[in-house]
Amino acid sequence: MFSYLYLRNNANNKSQTLTKKKKIAIISALAISLMCSFSAQAQWQRRVTPGDTLKSVRVLPNGNTILSIYAPKARTVSITGDIQAFGVKPVEKNGVWSFEIPNVKPGAYRYHFVVDGVQVYDPKSQTTVDNTALAVVEPNGPEFFSYNPNIPHGAMAIRKYQSKTTGTTRTMRVWTPAGYEKSKAKLPVLYLVHGGGDTDASWPGPGCAGDILDNLLAEGKMVPMIVVMPNGAIDISMFEKDLMNDVIPFVESNYRVLADKDHRAISGLSMGGIETLEVIFQNPDKFGYVWCLSGGFNPGVAVEKEAERLNVKAHAAIINKNCKEFVMTQGGKTDITYISGERANKLFDEVGLKYEYMEVGEGHTWYTWKLNLYDEAQRLFKK
């Protein structure tokens, strides 16, 4: 597998386009390295590095292309692939290794970095994220998150849309249930958000969302619905605007959906839980169901200040009137968001917000969140 680089011309110059309760165990081969080092922390808080804002592929006005990777502990870095980069030596600064390759013609190019002799795919490339390897461990045979070849399966689509909020082309994953293409029925929608350090590819990947939903629907345990998995890897406030002004209009214009609050749900894990609360308190009359998984308010800001900014007290009454189900979850006391969740719940008690609290004692892990989705999907749109 390679990362892919896309280059093309525009009108003036060359530009870049990059475009319950069963025991389960699933381990992402990539997550063995990633989750151990940052999953628990990155889903909530993580140290900012030059790699966070790194643009790994840049096209200069003179036609040269710069490829970069953040590898602060590397001793040697090289690059291989379709682009001819013979003799190009890297420049290292603050842990970022960059290669400036002259006169790259417009096109699509496979490439990878070689870090200390090990082939490494560009961690900033969407094509790398989309193709993360997964090791599915099923010690007792197929589980509720497993692929079942004997049932109908829905479709998991990658949809691009132009975000007016960010001024960029963004992606979302959209799961439609088996039989959707031949049906004329309008369906409710769940907006399901990943956590920090992840992308819209995460719920379909280590979250096993497609298989969980396929299995539940085949067993008659959930209402047919459309599940939209947006990319929450942007500023929290900007995510709210992108969701409300770009994502939801796109979905309601391109899919047969019931476009009212009683048929609209939002759920997010960890950082996605922060984004979920941001969305619901900014739009207290737009969602009938809210599930905040291992979440709370931004831990970097005092709860009181967030409550004031989001006008939580006044909006609580509106949410109580409009929301059929408001659920706060945690992965037990080992969940790194447990304290933040407690603070949010205390605030909700003080302002009279009606909510339900539940725990799945598996910590701040995909184990917990898959169980959350398993429970949640069976309850949505049934009231």
Secondary structure, DSSP 8 states (H G I E B T S, - for coil): --EEEEEEE-SSSEEE--------EEE-HHHHHHIIIIIHHHTT-----TTTS--SEEE-TTS-EEEEEE-TT-S-EEEEESS--TT---EEETTEEEEEES---SEEEEEEEEETTEEE--TT-HHHHHT---EEE-TTS--TTS--TTS---EEEEEEEEETTTTEEEEEEEEE-TTGGG----B-EEEEE--TT--TTTTTTTT-HHHHHHHHHHTT-S---EEEEE---S-HHHHHHHIIIIIHHHHHHHS-B--SGGGEEEEEETHHHHHHHHHHHHSTTS-SEEEEES--S-TTS-HHHHHHHTTHHHHHHHHHHH-SEEEEEES-TTSTTHHHHHHHHHHHHHHT---EEEE-SS-SSHHHHHHHHHHHHHHTT--
